[in-house]
């Protein structure tokens, strides 16, 4: 019973981070700022939600840790490749 | 309680879809698609906890790998085209 409550708290924290990612994606003025807001907040939100699912039912913990390692390996690479492509296409940002 | 979590994730996806529709350049749309993919991985994991079925986590693993591949392929395709 106590692990279900702790898991639900982790999942609520993760979904609030998802809302922050969407808000930053909508409000930021520039492509690089949008990459920052969309990738970092989404990575932390996915960590928190998957940890919450693993705590909610302990038999799912191994698969959740596998997905956490996968996201920690692939999400920064995707962000870096997106920023490289935006820079090579002539995007320079709003700050001089 | 799970319905509240699914609704919060839905609000995040909705805010990203607004940027996907009105994005000024193609790179903004690709960034938005990447963000939506990571949100859907979390949503499938919550669905596994809601329905008490462990097979949805396998779907989340495969979806994460395919989302990474999609981001890399779209970014390398757009390189050089302004």
Backbone of each chain as nested JSON, in Angstrom:
{
  "chains": [
    {"id": "A", "residues": [
      {"number": 1, "name": "UNK", "atoms": {"N": [0.835, -1.216, 0.0], "CA": [0.0, 0.0, 0.0], "C": [0.865, 1.26, 0.0]}},
      {"number": 2, "name": "UNK", "atoms": {"N": [1.955, 1.224, 0.813], "CA": [2.783, 2.444, 0.891], "C": [3.574, 2.631, -0.401]}},
      {"number": 3, "name": "UNK", "atoms": {"N": [3.929, 1.503, -1.066], "CA": [4.702, 1.669, -2.3], "C": [3.841, 2.206, -3.434]}},
      {"number": 4, "name": "UNK", "atoms": {"N": [2.543, 1.933, -3.439], "CA": [1.666, 2.507, -4.46], "C": [1.561, 4.03, -4.309]}},
      {"number": 5, "name": "UNK", "atoms": {"N": [1.501, 4.508, -3.051], "CA": [1.41, 5.962, -2.825], "C": [2.699, 6.654, -3.277]}},
      {"number": 6, "name": "UNK", "atoms": {"N": [3.863, 6.027, -2.919], "CA": [5.14, 6.637, -3.319], "C": [5.276, 6.64, -4.846]}},
      {"number": 7, "name": "UNK", "atoms": {"N": [4.839, 5.542, -5.498], "CA": [4.91, 5.483, -6.961], "C": [4.031, 6.517, -7.619]}},
      {"number": 8, "name": "UNK", "atoms": {"N": [2.821, 6.745, -7.071], "CA": [1.923, 7.746, -7.655], "C": [2.503, 9.146, -7.487]}},
      {"number": 9, "name": "UNK", "atoms": {"N": [3.172, 9.403, -6.323], "CA": [3.806, 10.718, -6.134], "C": [4.906, 10.937, -7.173]}},
      {"number": 10, "name": "UNK", "atoms": {"N": [5.725, 9.881, -7.43], "CA": [6.771, 10.013, -8.456], "C": [6.168, 10.258, -9.834]}},
      {"number": 11, "name": "UNK", "atoms": {"N": [5.062, 9.564, -10.144], "CA": [4.459, 9.753, -11.467], "C": [3.877, 11.14, -11.638]}},
      {"number": 12, "name": "UNK", "atoms": {"N": [3.293, 11.713, -10.556], "CA": [2.756, 13.076, -10.649], "C": [3.877, 14.087, -10.865]}},
      {"number": 13, "name": "UNK", "atoms": {"N": [5.024, 13.88, -10.154], "CA": [6.171, 14.785, -10.357], "C": [6.655, 14.716, -11.804]}},
      {"number": 14, "name": "UNK", "atoms": {"N": [6.727, 13.508, -12.372], "CA": [7.175, 13.353, -13.755], "C": [6.232, 13.993, -14.743]}},
      {"number": 15, "name": "UNK", "atoms": {"N": [4.928, 13.875, -14.521], "CA": [4.009, 14.485, -15.479], "C": [4.012, 16.004, -15.357]}},
      {"number": 16, "name": "UNK", "atoms": {"N": [4.291, 16.546, -14.15], "CA": [4.454, 18.0, -14.046], "C": [5.679, 18.472, -14.834]}},
      {"number": 17, "name": "UNK", "atoms": {"N": [6.758, 17.636, -14.821], "CA": [7.911, 17.995, -15.644], "C": [7.573, 17.928, -17.13]}},
      {"number": 18, "name": "UNK", "atoms": {"N": [6.689, 16.996, -17.521], "CA": [6.253, 16.955, -18.925], "C": [5.525, 18.237, -19.303]}},
      {"number": 19, "name": "UNK", "atoms": {"N": [4.661, 18.734, -18.376], "CA": [3.955, 19.986, -18.663], "C": [4.947, 21.14, -18.783]}},
      {"number": 20, "name": "UNK", "atoms": {"N": [5.995, 21.14, -17.917], "CA": [7.017, 22.189, -18.018], "C": [7.739, 22.122, -19.351]}},
      {"number": 21, "name": "UNK", "atoms": {"N": [7.991, 20.897, -19.86], "CA": [8.65, 20.752, -21.159], "C": [7.776, 21.319, -22.273]}},
      {"number": 22, "name": "UNK", "atoms": {"N": [6.472, 21.025, -22.235], "CA": [5.585, 21.557, -23.264], "C": [5.483, 23.065, -23.201]}},
      {"number": 23, "name": "UNK", "atoms": {"N": [5.446, 23.611, -21.976], "CA": [5.351, 25.066, -21.802], "C": [6.616, 25.765, -22.311]}},
      {"number": 24, "name": "UNK", "atoms": {"N": [7.783, 25.188, -21.993], "CA": [9.025, 25.759, -22.488], "C": [9.133, 25.671, -23.99]}},
      {"number": 25, "name": "UNK", "atoms": {"N": [8.638, 24.577, -24.561], "CA": [8.658, 24.418, -26.013], "C": [7.769, 25.452, -26.673]}},
      {"number": 26, "name": "UNK", "atoms": {"N": [6.701, 25.841, -25.977], "CA": [5.769, 26.81, -26.562], "C": [6.254, 28.239, -26.385]}},
      {"number": 27, "name": "UNK", "atoms": {"N": [6.974, 28.552, -25.272], "CA": [7.242, 29.945, -24.936], "C": [8.64, 30.418, -25.295]}},
      {"number": 28, "name": "UNK", "atoms": {"N": [9.588, 29.495, -25.563], "CA": [10.965, 29.922, -25.809], "C": [11.09, 30.59, -27.18]}},
      {"number": 29, "name": "UNK", "atoms": {"N": [11.997, 31.569, -27.326], "CA": [12.006, 32.362, -28.553], "C": [12.841, 31.794, -29.704]}},
      {"number": 30, "name": "UNK", "atoms": {"N": [13.542, 30.654, -29.495], "CA": [14.662, 30.343, -30.367], "C": [14.761, 28.823, -30.5]}},
      {"number": 31, "name": "UNK", "atoms": {"N": [15.36, 28.328, -31.576], "CA": [15.442, 26.873, -31.753], "C": [16.312, 26.206, -30.692]}},
      {"number": 32, "name": "UNK", "atoms": {"N": [17.447, 26.833, -30.327], "CA": [18.347, 26.208, -29.336], "C": [17.704, 26.183, -27.948]}},
      {"number": 33, "name": "UNK", "atoms": {"N": [16.998, 27.286, -27.614], "CA": [16.29, 27.282, -26.334], "C": [15.204, 26.226, -26.313]}},
      {"number": 34, "name": "UNK", "atoms": {"N": [14.556, 26.008, -27.463], "CA": [13.52, 24.98, -27.507], "C": [14.11, 23.587, -27.368]}},
      {"number": 35, "name": "UNK", "atoms": {"N": [15.33, 23.371, -27.922], "CA": [15.996, 22.075, -27.73], "C": [16.294, 21.845, -26.25]}},
      {"number": 36, "name": "UNK", "atoms": {"N": [16.809, 22.901, -25.578], "CA": [17.088, 22.789, -24.139], "C": [15.843, 22.418, -23.354]}},
      {"number": 37, "name": "UNK", "atoms": {"N": [14.764, 23.213, -23.559], "CA": [13.553, 23.0, -22.765], "C": [12.919, 21.654, -23.081]}},
      {"number": 38, "name": "UNK", "atoms": {"N": [12.915, 21.295, -24.373], "CA": [12.219, 20.072, -24.741], "C": [12.951, 18.811, -24.37]}},
      {"number": 39, "name": "UNK", "atoms": {"N": [14.301, 18.854, -24.285], "CA": [15.036, 17.619, -24.045], "C": [15.33, 17.39, -22.562]}},
      {"number": 40, "name": "UNK", "atoms": {"N": [15.798, 18.426, -21.854], "CA": [16.232, 18.217, -20.468], "C": [15.044, 17.898, -19.567]}},
      {"number": 41, "name": "UNK", "atoms": {"N": [13.979, 18.707, -19.681], "CA": [12.814, 18.476, -18.813], "C": [12.157, 17.142, -19.136]}},
      {"number": 42, "name": "UNK", "atoms": {"N": [12.168, 16.758, -20.418], "CA": [11.559, 15.477, -20.782], "C": [12.374, 14.305, -20.261]}},
      {"number": 43, "name": "UNK", "atoms": {"N": [13.719, 14.449, -20.245], "CA": [14.555, 13.374, -19.709], "C": [14.282, 13.147, -18.226]}},
      {"number": 44, "name": "UNK", "atoms": {"N": [14.22, 14.252, -17.449], "CA": [13.968, 14.101, -16.009], "C": [12.552, 13.596, -15.744]}},
      {"number": 45, "name": "UNK", "atoms": {"N": [11.591, 14.047, -16.554], "CA": [10.227, 13.56, -16.373], "C": [10.096, 12.079, -16.678]}},
      {"number": 46, "name": "UNK", "atoms": {"N": [10.801, 11.607, -17.723], "CA": [10.737, 10.176, -18.04], "C": [11.41, 9.345, -16.951]}},
      {"number": 47, "name": "UNK", "atoms": {"N": [12.54, 9.839, -16.385], "CA": [13.186, 9.129, -15.275], "C": [12.217, 8.981, -14.108]}},
      {"number": 48, "name": "UNK", "atoms": {"N": [11.551, 10.078, -13.761], "CA": [10.683, 10.064, -12.589], "C": [9.473, 9.163, -12.801]}},
      {"number": 49, "name": "UNK", "atoms": {"N": [8.879, 9.226, -14.005], "CA": [7.696, 8.4, -14.272], "C": [8.072, 6.915, -14.279]}},
      {"number": 50, "name": "UNK", "atoms": {"N": [9.215, 6.565, -14.905], "CA": [9.59, 5.146, -14.96], "C": [9.973, 4.624, -13.576]}},
      {"number": 51, "name": "UNK", "atoms": {"N": [10.625, 5.486, -12.756], "CA": [10.921, 5.073, -11.376], "C": [9.634, 4.882, -10.582]}},
      {"number": 52, "name": "UNK", "atoms": {"N": [8.634, 5.744, -10.841], "CA": [7.362, 5.591, -10.157], "C": [6.642, 4.315, -10.553]}},
      {"number": 53, "name": "UNK", "atoms": {"N": [6.691, 3.961, -11.849], "CA": [6.076, 2.706, -12.299], "C": [6.789, 1.509, -11.686]}},
      {"number": 54, "name": "UNK", "atoms": {"N": [8.139, 1.605, -11.55], "CA": [8.885, 0.514, -10.943], "C": [8.594, 0.36, -9.462]}},
      {"number": 55, "name": "UNK", "atoms": {"N": [8.356, 1.491, -8.753], "CA": [8.046, 1.392, -7.324], "C": [6.601, 0.935, -7.116]}},
      {"number": 56, "name": "UNK", "atoms": {"N": [5.703, 1.336, -8.034], "CA": [4.283, 0.974, -7.92], "C": [4.084, -0.536, -7.945]}},
      {"number": 57, "name": "UNK", "atoms": {"N": [4.844, -1.236, -8.813], "CA": [4.787, -2.704, -8.851], "C": [6.219, -3.192, -9.006]}},
      {"number": 58, "name": "UNK", "atoms": {"N": [6.752, -3.832, -7.94], "CA": [8.193, -4.12, -7.925], "C": [8.618, -5.154, -8.964]}},
      {"number": 59, "name": "UNK", "atoms": {"N": [7.666, -5.903, -9.552], "CA": [8.062, -6.877, -10.577], "C": [8.388, -6.192, -11.899]}},
      {"number": 60, "name": "UNK", "atoms": {"N": [8.035, -4.891, -12.042], "CA": [8.367, -4.163, -13.271], "C": [9.684, -3.406, -13.167]}},
      {"number": 61, "name": "UNK", "atoms": {"N": [10.408, -3.527, -12.04], "CA": [11.543, -2.654, -11.774], "C": [12.687, -2.861, -12.758]}},
      {"number": 62, "name": "UNK", "atoms": {"N": [12.947, -4.135, -13.164], "CA": [14.077, -4.417, -14.058], "C": [13.873, -3.762, -15.424]}},
      {"number": 63, "name": "UNK", "atoms": {"N": [12.66, -3.933, -15.982], "CA": [12.39, -3.326, -17.29], "C": [12.425, -1.8, -17.217]}},
      {"number": 64, "name": "UNK", "atoms": {"N": [11.948, -1.241, -16.117], "CA": [11.973, 0.214, -15.978], "C": [13.404, 0.738, -15.911]}},
      {"number": 65, "name": "UNK", "atoms": {"N": [14.281, -0.004, -15.205], "CA": [15.687, 0.425, -15.157], "C": [16.333, 0.312, -16.528]}},
      {"number": 66, "name": "UNK", "atoms": {"N": [15.947, -0.715, -17.311], "CA": [16.477, -0.84, -18.674], "C": [16.05, 0.356, -19.526]}},
      {"number": 67, "name": "UNK", "atoms": {"N": [14.769, 0.766, -19.414], "CA": [14.305, 1.923, -20.197], "C": [14.994, 3.205, -19.727]}},
      {"number": 68, "name": "UNK", "atoms": {"N": [15.263, 3.325, -18.404], "CA": [15.956, 4.522, -17.902], "C": [17.363, 4.613, -18.482]}},
      {"number": 69, "name": "UNK", "atoms": {"N": [18.089, 3.478, -18.517], "CA": [19.441, 3.477, -19.101], "C": [19.38, 3.809, -20.591]}},
      {"number": 70, "name": "UNK", "atoms": {"N": [18.366, 3.271, -21.285], "CA": [18.22, 3.547, -22.715], "C": [17.991, 5.032, -22.976]}},
      {"number": 71, "name": "UNK", "atoms": {"N": [17.096, 5.655, -22.179], "CA": [16.808, 7.079, -22.38], "C": [18.017, 7.93, -22.013]}},
      {"number": 72, "name": "UNK", "atoms": {"N": [18.74, 7.538, -20.927], "CA": [19.93, 8.297, -20.539], "C": [21.021, 8.206, -21.586]}},
      {"number": 73, "name": "UNK", "atoms": {"N": [21.048, 7.109, -22.371], "CA": [22.065, 7.014, -23.426], "C": [21.63, 7.734, -24.696]}},
      {"number": 74, "name": "UNK", "atoms": {"N": [20.355, 7.646, -25.079], "CA": [19.966, 8.104, -26.411], "C": [19.499, 9.55, -26.456]}},
      {"number": 75, "name": "UNK", "atoms": {"N": [18.91, 10.079, -25.374], "CA": [18.298, 11.405, -25.463], "C": [19.311, 12.541, -25.622]}},
      {"number": 76, "name": "UNK", "atoms": {"N": [20.471, 12.538, -24.901], "CA": [21.463, 13.58, -25.166], "C": [22.077, 13.504, -26.554]}},
      {"number": 77, "name": "UNK", "atoms": {"N": [22.203, 12.275, -27.108], "CA": [22.743, 12.157, -28.469], "C": [21.788, 12.793, -29.471]}},
      {"number": 78, "name": "UNK", "atoms": {"N": [20.488, 12.541, -29.301], "CA": [19.501, 13.13, -30.191], "C": [19.483, 14.646, -30.099]}},
      {"number": 79, "name": "UNK", "atoms": {"N": [19.591, 15.171, -28.877], "CA": [19.616, 16.617, -28.684], "C": [20.841, 17.244, -29.346]}},
      {"number": 80, "name": "UNK", "atoms": {"N": [21.989, 16.568, -29.2], "CA": [23.223, 17.099, -29.79], "C": [23.159, 17.11, -31.304]}},
      {"number": 81, "name": "UNK", "atoms": {"N": [22.597, 16.034, -31.891], "CA": [22.497, 15.973, -33.35], "C": [21.524, 17.024, -33.87]}},
      {"number": 82, "name": "UNK", "atoms": {"N": [20.431, 17.261, -33.132], "CA": [19.474, 18.293, -33.541], "C": [20.115, 19.683, -33.502]}},
      {"number": 83, "name": "UNK", "atoms": {"N": [20.892, 19.964, -32.432], "CA": [21.53, 21.274, -32.327], "C": [22.578, 21.461, -33.425]}},
      {"number": 84, "name": "UNK", "atoms": {"N": [23.308, 20.387, -33.751], "CA": [24.316, 20.463, -34.825], "C": [23.657, 20.76, -36.165]}},
      {"number": 85, "name": "UNK", "atoms": {"N": [22.535, 20.074, -36.446], "CA": [21.842, 20.305, -37.708], "C": [21.268, 21.715, -37.787]}},
      {"number": 86, "name": "UNK", "atoms": {"N": [20.711, 22.217, -36.661], "CA": [20.168, 23.577, -36.66], "C": [21.273, 24.602, -36.876]}},
      {"number": 87, "name": "UNK", "atoms": {"N": [22.459, 24.351, -36.293], "CA": [23.571, 25.298, -36.474], "C": [24.072, 25.282, -37.906]}},
      {"number": 88, "name": "UNK", "atoms": {"N": [24.142, 24.083, -38.512], "CA": [24.644, 24.009, -39.888], "C": [23.651, 24.562, -40.892]}},
      {"number": 89, "name": "UNK", "atoms": {"N": [22.374, 24.645, -40.512], "CA": [21.388, 25.207, -41.417], "C": [21.263, 26.715, -41.293]}},
      {"number": 90, "name": "UNK", "atoms": {"N": [22.161, 27.349, -40.505], "CA": [22.176, 28.797, -40.452], "C": [21.389, 29.401, -39.327]}},
      {"number": 91, "name": "UNK", "atoms": {"N": [20.965, 28.581, -38.358], "CA": [20.242, 29.12, -37.203], "C": [21.246, 29.681, -36.214]}},
      {"number": 92, "name": "UNK", "atoms": {"N": [21.113, 30.955, -35.813], "CA": [22.108, 31.568, -34.94], "C": [21.534, 32.065, -33.631]}},
      {"number": 93, "name": "UNK", "atoms": {"N": [20.278, 31.981, -33.379], "CA": [19.745, 32.381, -32.091], "C": [19.424, 33.858, -32.017]}},
      {"number": 94, "name": "UNK", "atoms": {"N": [18.778, 34.251, -30.926], "CA": [18.347, 35.644, -30.799], "C": [19.38, 36.49, -30.08]}},
      {"number": 95, "name": "UNK", "atoms": {"N": [20.283, 35.861, -29.273], "CA": [21.271, 36.632, -28.513], "C": [22.465, 36.934, -29.389]}},
      {"number": 96, "name": "UNK", "atoms": {"N": [22.885, 38.202, -29.415], "CA": [24.034, 38.58, -30.228], "C": [25.332, 38.349, -29.472]}}
    ]},
    {"id": "B", "residues": [
      {"number": 1, "name": "UNK", "atoms": {"N": [-6.856, 8.222, -9.591], "CA": [-5.575, 8.918, -9.473], "C": [-4.737, 8.78, -10.732]}},
      {"number": 2, "name": "UNK", "atoms": {"N": [-4.839, 7.598, -11.356], "CA": [-4.107, 7.398, -12.615], "C": [-4.664, 8.287, -13.727]}},
      {"number": 3, "name": "UNK", "atoms": {"N": [-5.99, 8.571, -13.654], "CA": [-6.597, 9.425, -14.677], "C": [-6.011, 10.83, -14.614]}},
      {"number": 4, "name": "UNK", "atoms": {"N": [-5.709, 11.299, -13.382], "CA": [-5.066, 12.615, -13.22], "C": [-3.689, 12.641, -13.879]}},
      {"number": 5, "name": "UNK", "atoms": {"N": [-2.91, 11.56, -13.694], "CA": [-1.563, 11.513, -14.284], "C": [-1.649, 11.495, -15.801]}},
      {"number": 6, "name": "UNK", "atoms": {"N": [-2.594, 10.68, -16.339], "CA": [-2.745, 10.629, -17.796], "C": [-3.203, 11.981, -18.337]}},
      {"number": 7, "name": "UNK", "atoms": {"N": [-4.043, 12.713, -17.585], "CA": [-4.498, 14.025, -18.038], "C": [-3.359, 15.032, -18.038]}},
      {"number": 8, "name": "UNK", "atoms": {"N": [-2.473, 14.961, -17.019], "CA": [-1.333, 15.888, -16.985], "C": [-0.393, 15.639, -18.159]}},
      {"number": 9, "name": "UNK", "atoms": {"N": [-0.14, 14.345, -18.481], "CA": [0.697, 14.045, -19.65], "C": [0.011, 14.536, -20.923]}},
      {"number": 10, "name": "UNK", "atoms": {"N": [-1.323, 14.431, -20.968], "CA": [-2.059, 14.904, -22.143], "C": [-1.944, 16.407, -22.325]}},
      {"number": 11, "name": "UNK", "atoms": {"N": [-1.915, 17.163, -21.212], "CA": [-1.719, 18.612, -21.323], "C": [-0.345, 18.928, -21.906]}},
      {"number": 12, "name": "UNK", "atoms": {"N": [0.678, 18.182, -21.457], "CA": [2.02, 18.38, -22.01], "C": [2.087, 18.076, -23.484]}},
      {"number": 13, "name": "UNK", "atoms": {"N": [1.443, 16.979, -23.925], "CA": [1.432, 16.636, -25.353], "C": [0.689, 17.704, -26.146]}},
      {"number": 14, "name": "UNK", "atoms": {"N": [-0.401, 18.257, -25.562], "CA": [-1.18, 19.282, -26.263], "C": [-0.361, 20.547, -26.481]}},
      {"number": 15, "name": "UNK", "atoms": {"N": [0.411, 20.966, -25.443], "CA": [1.255, 22.155, -25.595], "C": [2.325, 21.935, -26.662]}},
      {"number": 16, "name": "UNK", "atoms": {"N": [2.831, 20.685, -26.78], "CA": [3.834, 20.416, -27.809], "C": [3.205, 20.37, -29.194]}},
      {"number": 17, "name": "UNK", "atoms": {"N": [1.949, 19.896, -29.278], "CA": [1.292, 19.826, -30.586], "C": [1.011, 21.23, -31.126]}},
      {"number": 18, "name": "UNK", "atoms": {"N": [0.761, 22.192, -30.194], "CA": [0.578, 23.578, -30.653], "C": [1.856, 24.087, -31.322]}},
      {"number": 19, "name": "UNK", "atoms": {"N": [3.021, 23.777, -30.698], "CA": [4.291, 24.177, -31.324], "C": [4.526, 23.418, -32.624]}},
      {"number": 20, "name": "UNK", "atoms": {"N": [4.074, 22.16, -32.7], "CA": [4.231, 21.375, -33.931], "C": [3.433, 21.991, -35.068]}},
      {"number": 21, "name": "UNK", "atoms": {"N": [2.272, 22.576, -34.761], "CA": [1.447, 23.15, -35.827], "C": [1.99, 24.502, -36.26]}},
      {"number": 22, "name": "UNK", "atoms": {"N": [2.338, 25.401, -35.286], "CA": [2.696, 26.772, -35.651], "C": [4.189, 27.032, -35.679]}},
      {"number": 23, "name": "UNK", "atoms": {"N": [5.033, 25.972, -35.684], "CA": [6.474, 26.194, -35.682], "C": [6.936, 26.915, -36.924]}},
      {"number": 24, "name": "UNK", "atoms": {"N": [7.811, 27.945, -36.77], "CA": [8.209, 28.698, -37.959], "C": [9.113, 27.925, -38.906]}},
      {"number": 25, "name": "UNK", "atoms": {"N": [10.004, 27.079, -38.394], "CA": [10.914, 26.371, -39.288], "C": [10.712, 24.868, -39.139]}},
      {"number": 26, "name": "UNK", "atoms": {"N": [11.392, 24.114, -40.02], "CA": [11.239, 22.662, -39.98], "C": [11.922, 22.08, -38.75]}},
      {"number": 27, "name": "UNK", "atoms": {"N": [13.039, 22.712, -38.293], "CA": [13.751, 22.178, -37.132], "C": [12.901, 22.26, -35.864]}},
      {"number": 28, "name": "UNK", "atoms": {"N": [12.066, 23.298, -35.765], "CA": [11.181, 23.387, -34.594], "C": [10.182, 22.238, -34.582]}},
      {"number": 29, "name": "UNK", "atoms": {"N": [9.727, 21.868, -35.776], "CA": [8.776, 20.755, -35.832], "C": [9.454, 19.436, -35.475]}},
      {"number": 30, "name": "UNK", "atoms": {"N": [10.736, 19.26, -35.888], "CA": [11.438, 18.025, -35.543], "C": [11.698, 17.959, -34.036]}},
      {"number": 31, "name": "UNK", "atoms": {"N": [12.057, 19.088, -33.415], "CA": [12.253, 19.13, -31.957], "C": [10.952, 18.785, -31.233]}},
      {"number": 32, "name": "UNK", "atoms": {"N": [9.854, 19.303, -31.765], "CA": [8.549, 19.021, -31.145], "C": [8.185, 17.543, -31.245]}},
      {"number": 33, "name": "UNK", "atoms": {"N": [8.496, 16.923, -32.385], "CA": [8.207, 15.493, -32.548], "C": [9.054, 14.657, -31.587]}},
      {"number": 34, "name": "UNK", "atoms": {"N": [10.326, 15.065, -31.381], "CA": [11.194, 14.355, -30.437], "C": [10.638, 14.429, -29.008]}},
      {"number": 35, "name": "UNK", "atoms": {"N": [10.172, 15.641, -28.625], "CA": [9.594, 15.808, -27.286], "C": [8.328, 14.967, -27.115]}},
      {"number": 36, "name": "UNK", "atoms": {"N": [7.479, 14.957, -28.146], "CA": [6.233, 14.178, -28.063], "C": [6.535, 12.684, -27.957]}},
      {"number": 37, "name": "UNK", "atoms": {"N": [7.592, 12.211, -28.649], "CA": [7.947, 10.796, -28.55], "C": [8.352, 10.419, -27.131]}},
      {"number": 38, "name": "UNK", "atoms": {"N": [9.17, 11.282, -26.486], "CA": [9.58, 10.963, -25.112], "C": [8.384, 10.999, -24.158]}},
      {"number": 39, "name": "UNK", "atoms": {"N": [7.413, 11.896, -24.428], "CA": [6.218, 11.908, -23.584], "C": [5.404, 10.638, -23.756]}},
      {"number": 40, "name": "UNK", "atoms": {"N": [5.354, 10.113, -24.978], "CA": [4.548, 8.911, -25.217], "C": [5.196, 7.687, -24.578]}},
      {"number": 41, "name": "UNK", "atoms": {"N": [6.55, 7.673, -24.451], "CA": [7.202, 6.582, -23.716], "C": [6.736, 6.562, -22.258]}},
      {"number": 42, "name": "UNK", "atoms": {"N": [6.665, 7.748, -21.627], "CA": [6.169, 7.811, -20.263], "C": [4.71, 7.417, -20.155]}},
      {"number": 43, "name": "UNK", "atoms": {"N": [3.917, 7.788, -21.177], "CA": [2.487, 7.465, -21.154], "C": [2.259, 5.964, -21.266]}},
      {"number": 44, "name": "UNK", "atoms": {"N": [3.074, 5.282, -22.09], "CA": [2.924, 3.825, -22.207], "C": [3.328, 3.156, -20.896]}},
      {"number": 45, "name": "UNK", "atoms": {"N": [4.331, 3.716, -20.187], "CA": [4.741, 3.138, -18.905], "C": [3.639, 3.298, -17.85]}},
      {"number": 46, "name": "UNK", "atoms": {"N": [2.967, 4.478, -17.852], "CA": [1.838, 4.664, -16.924], "C": [0.704, 3.705, -17.268]}},
      {"number": 47, "name": "UNK", "atoms": {"N": [0.508, 3.446, -18.559], "CA": [-0.523, 2.49, -18.989], "C": [-0.21, 1.086, -18.483]}},
      {"number": 48, "name": "UNK", "atoms": {"N": [1.092, 0.727, -18.419], "CA": [1.469, -0.577, -17.873], "C": [1.14, -0.68, -16.396]}},
      {"number": 49, "name": "UNK", "atoms": {"N": [1.298, 0.443, -15.644], "CA": [0.941, 0.418, -14.225], "C": [-0.569, 0.439, -14.036]}},
      {"number": 50, "name": "UNK", "atoms": {"N": [-1.286, 1.09, -14.967], "CA": [-2.752, 1.199, -14.819], "C": [-3.431, -0.136, -15.105]}},
      {"number": 51, "name": "UNK", "atoms": {"N": [-3.013, -0.798, -16.193], "CA": [-3.676, -2.043, -16.595], "C": [-3.063, -3.282, -15.964]}},
      {"number": 52, "name": "UNK", "atoms": {"N": [-1.986, -3.111, -15.156], "CA": [-1.298, -4.212, -14.47], "C": [-0.836, -5.281, -15.457]}},
      {"number": 53, "name": "UNK", "atoms": {"N": [-0.269, -4.825, -16.577], "CA": [0.219, -5.74, -17.607], "C": [1.651, -5.342, -17.927]}},
      {"number": 54, "name": "UNK", "atoms": {"N": [2.586, -6.263, -17.749], "CA": [4.006, -5.943, -17.887], "C": [4.466, -5.88, -19.341]}},
      {"number": 55, "name": "UNK", "atoms": {"N": [3.603, -6.299, -20.282], "CA": [4.032, -6.324, -21.685], "C": [4.127, -4.928, -22.284]}},
      {"number": 56, "name": "UNK", "atoms": {"N": [3.401, -3.952, -21.683], "CA": [3.461, -2.59, -22.228], "C": [4.852, -1.985, -22.083]}},
      {"number": 57, "name": "UNK", "atoms": {"N": [5.637, -2.462, -21.096], "CA": [6.996, -1.921, -20.938], "C": [7.895, -2.365, -22.085]}},
      {"number": 58, "name": "UNK", "atoms": {"N": [7.644, -3.585, -22.63], "CA": [8.384, -3.994, -23.83], "C": [8.068, -3.075, -25.005]}},
      {"number": 59, "name": "UNK", "atoms": {"N": [6.773, -2.714, -25.125], "CA": [6.384, -1.776, -26.184], "C": [7.085, -0.437, -25.985]}},
      {"number": 60, "name": "UNK", "atoms": {"N": [7.237, -0.005, -24.72], "CA": [7.912, 1.262, -24.446], "C": [9.387, 1.2, -24.836]}},
      {"number": 61, "name": "UNK", "atoms": {"N": [10.048, 0.038, -24.594], "CA": [11.458, -0.103, -24.998], "C": [11.598, 0.042, -26.508]}},
      {"number": 62, "name": "UNK", "atoms": {"N": [10.752, -0.688, -27.264], "CA": [10.85, -0.642, -28.728], "C": [10.501, 0.75, -29.244]}},
      {"number": 63, "name": "UNK", "atoms": {"N": [9.494, 1.396, -28.621], "CA": [9.118, 2.746, -29.039], "C": [10.246, 3.739, -28.788]}},
      {"number": 64, "name": "UNK", "atoms": {"N": [10.972, 3.591, -27.672], "CA": [12.095, 4.482, -27.404], "C": [13.214, 4.335, -28.414]}},
      {"number": 65, "name": "UNK", "atoms": {"N": [13.535, 3.073, -28.776], "CA": [14.59, 2.853, -29.775], "C": [14.182, 3.447, -31.119]}},
      {"number": 66, "name": "UNK", "atoms": {"N": [12.91, 3.233, -31.526], "CA": [12.47, 3.753, -32.821], "C": [12.387, 5.278, -32.817]}},
      {"number": 67, "name": "UNK", "atoms": {"N": [12.061, 5.882, -31.657], "CA": [12.017, 7.339, -31.585], "C": [13.408, 7.937, -31.734]}},
      {"number": 68, "name": "UNK", "atoms": {"N": [14.403, 7.31, -31.097], "CA": [15.8, 7.765, -31.261], "C": [16.239, 7.668, -32.721]}},
      {"number": 69, "name": "UNK", "atoms": {"N": [15.893, 6.538, -33.37], "CA": [16.271, 6.345, -34.78], "C": [15.605, 7.387, -35.664]}},
      {"number": 70, "name": "UNK", "atoms": {"N": [14.339, 7.707, -35.352], "CA": [13.619, 8.689, -36.143], "C": [14.245, 10.074, -36.025]}},
      {"number": 71, "name": "UNK", "atoms": {"N": [14.651, 10.446, -34.785], "CA": [15.285, 11.748, -34.592], "C": [16.596, 11.852, -35.363]}},
      {"number": 72, "name": "UNK", "atoms": {"N": [17.415, 10.786, -35.269], "CA": [18.712, 10.814, -35.955], "C": [18.52, 10.894, -37.466]}},
      {"number": 73, "name": "UNK", "atoms": {"N": [17.588, 10.091, -38.009], "CA": [17.401, 10.059, -39.463], "C": [16.855, 11.391, -39.967]}},
      {"number": 74, "name": "UNK", "atoms": {"N": [15.888, 11.981, -39.242], "CA": [15.334, 13.269, -39.692], "C": [16.381, 14.374, -39.617]}},
      {"number": 75, "name": "UNK", "atoms": {"N": [17.212, 14.361, -38.542], "CA": [18.222, 15.406, -38.411], "C": [19.283, 15.278, -39.495]}},
      {"number": 76, "name": "UNK", "atoms": {"N": [19.718, 14.036, -39.795], "CA": [20.728, 13.879, -40.839], "C": [20.151, 14.167, -42.218]}},
      {"number": 77, "name": "UNK", "atoms": {"N": [18.816, 13.961, -42.383], "CA": [18.205, 14.266, -43.673], "C": [18.096, 15.765, -43.883]}},
      {"number": 78, "name": "UNK", "atoms": {"N": [17.839, 16.501, -42.811], "CA": [17.667, 17.946, -42.948], "C": [18.985, 18.69, -43.039]}},
      {"number": 79, "name": "UNK", "atoms": {"N": [20.125, 18.014, -42.806], "CA": [21.411, 18.709, -42.789], "C": [21.796, 19.148, -44.198]}},
      {"number": 80, "name": "UNK", "atoms": {"N": [22.052, 20.457, -44.363], "CA": [22.389, 20.975, -45.672], "C": [21.212, 21.587, -46.396]}},
      {"number": 81, "name": "UNK", "atoms": {"N": [20.005, 21.195, -46.035], "CA": [18.819, 21.826, -46.605], "C": [18.371, 22.924, -45.642]}},
      {"number": 82, "name": "UNK", "atoms": {"N": [18.405, 24.174, -46.077], "CA": [17.929, 25.246, -45.211], "C": [16.53, 25.688, -45.603]}}
    ]}
  ]
}
